[in-house]
Amino acid sequence: MANNQERLTSKELRQIFLRYGFMTESAMSYEKMHGAAWAYSYLPLADKYYKDDPEAYRRLLMRHSVFYNTEPQTGQLVNGIVASLEEQIGMGKDIDENVPVTVKASLMGPLAGIGDSIMQGILVPTLLSIAMGLSVGGSAVGPLFYIVAYFSIATAITIVSFRTGYRLGVGAIDKIISDDARRITNMFNTLGIIVVGGLSASTISLATTLTVPFGEETKPLQDILNGFFPGLLSLGMVMIAWWLISIRRLTATKVLLILTIIVTIGVIIGVF
């Protein structure tokens, strides 16, 4: 554990906030999404608490380099909570290093839905409709209005989200390090699994075209599978992906290639 008992300064918090805000999608990939931006954002914290502890420095960057994806503006809420948690860890408080990771995994899905609804579903269409009305006749007021209004509102949302998250994280420390810490961690893990399961069930669709004898006739195998376990093939594909990533330790890119090959061969031979 680090021995530095100093809390993050306003300058250091501002660096974490600005780095994530401006660099969120600077190194996007299907394997990491915002992962690289998170690791970059927490370099000031790493330099403060782990400058003389290379192993702790490495662990910090590793745990924040994993896959992460959410709406950037409202996502600053998570950034604030994690900054508070990592600050306490850096000061030597009795907090498991996995807690910030489980918080990120649990909240990124719900915040993505809320953030996209607010920013893309409400704010952007509303401002654009006003801007287009102001642009009638070729006026430059419309575009200028949209740029200034969106920047101002989005900036306000990010600042409020980060500060609220930071205060929430600090206020929640006592509960997180109490005797209920294990149950809280398990709750976050369970929520993350539920979110992943819901996304998998709603976005993955795999069906077979095979038919099987059914009395004197034949019946589609998919109808039989749907009769006792709808989505069984989709679940099987998810479990294969989980096995390849968790057990075989393959990268997401390799897993995508393997799944593509499986489906391609299945289509060619008439299974899917």
Protein Blocks (a to p, Z undefined) as FASTA:
>chain_A
ZZbfbdcdfklmmmmmmmmmmmmmmmgcfklommmmmmmmmmmmmmmmmmmmmklmmmmm
mmmmcccdddfklmmmmmmmmmmmmmmmmnopacdfklmmmmmmmmmmmmmmmmmmmmmm
mmmmmmmmmmmmmmgghiaklmmmmmmmmmmmmmmmmmmmmmmmmmmmmmmmmmmmmmkl
mmmmmmmmmmmmmmmmmmmmmmgccddfbdcdehjbccdfklmmmmmoghklmmmmmmmm
mmmmmmnopafklmmmmmmmmmmmmmmnomZZ
